[in-house]
Amino acid sequence: GEQTMGMLAHLDVVPAGEGWTHAPFGGEIEDGKIYGRGAIDDKGPALCALYAMRAVRDAGIPLRDGVRLILGCDEETGMSDMRYYASKQAMPDYGFSPDAQFPLINIEKGGVNVELSYRGAGEADAEVPVYEIYAGERPNVVPAAARAIVGTAKVPAAELKARILDHAARAGQKLSVKDLGGGRAEISAEGVLSHGSLPELGVNAAGALLIALNEIGAGAGVRPALKMMAECVGMEPDGASLGVKCADELSHNLSCNLGIVRWDGENFSATLDIRYPLCTDEVKILGNIACAVSKYGASLRRIGGHEPLHVPAEHRIVRGLMQVYNELTGENAKPLAIGGGTYSRMMPNTVAFGVVFPAQEDCCHIADEYIEIERMMQAVRIYAHAIAELASGNIA
C-alpha cells in the first residue's frame, strides 16, 4: 500500500491480584461474558482487531494502504517492546490502539513514576516496632491488600487489636490484627483493586495501612516516613497534600496512586504513579513533591515517565474514526481524554479507539475482569468499518 495503517495491541497483563470469583486465567464464560485477566486489557481487544482484519479481507474490500496488527508484551511495564520494534521496522503511518474506551481517546495524560525513600533504624526501641511493611506489586494498580509485621512486647496483641479496630471504625476502613506469637502480630488492610490512573474508583489498602500505623504511633526508625505518608499521601487520589493537584478543561485532573510500599527494617520506599494533564509538566510536579517531603528527611527519585499525547480533534485519524463510530452507533459523541497510557504514544498519528463502550463498566485491572461477547462483536464491526474507510482512502 501507499502507507500502512497500524493497530497496536498488547498481550501482557498486570498481576491477577486478590478477590476473584472466577479463575483469573481460566477464560470462563458465564452470562455472555468471558472472565479472565486480560479479557478487556488487552487480549480481548487484540482479537477484535484481528477478526476485523479478517472480515475486511474476506469481504474483498479494495484498500489503498496496507494494514498491520502489532502485538506487544511490555505495555504495562514501560513499552520497551515498541521501542525495540521501531528500531528494527518502519512503524505504520497512522492507526489506533484498541486499548481504552469508545468513542475515541485523543488525549492521554503525561505520566511520571516517583519513588519516595527513607532510611531508618532503631525499631526495637519503639512502643510498637514495625519490622516489615508490604503492599502492591505495580505502580499502576491500586493495591487491594497491605500488611505490616509489628512487635507486641510492649503493647500486647489484644490491646493492639483494640487500637486498630477503633481507628478502623472511625476511618471507615477494613483493618485486622492477627497474633503471630513470639511477640509479633500482623496488621492487614483490605481495599478495592482498580487501575492506577483512576485511583478514586478503588480503595487503597496501602494508604489505609500507613494511616493506621501513624495513628497508633507505630515505629521509631520508620516513624518519620509513616508520618510523611499519612500527611502527604494517605488515600488522596489527586496529590493535593503533595502540592501537585491541578486540572484543565481538555485533559481534566491530575491523579496520584500509591502503588507500592516496602519497609524491611532499614529501608522504606513508596512508589507513586502520577498521571498529569496538559496544564502542568514533570519538572513542576517533581519540584513540588520534593518540597513537600523534604521536611521528613525523605529522598525522591524519578523512576520513569512520558509526555502527554494530544492528537487534535481536526486530525484525519480522529475525524475518520469518530465518523465511523457515530455512524454505526447513532451517537453524536466527542473525543475523550484519559489518564491511562496506551501504545498510541509509540506510533505517529495514532489514538486509542475502544474497546469499552460508554456507560459500560471498565473492569480493567480489577478482580473478575471480563469482556461481554456481544460488545466484543460490536467492536469487531466498528474496527472493520474503520479499516475499510481509512485504509481505502475514503476519508481524506
Disulfide bonds with the S-S distance in Angstrom:
none
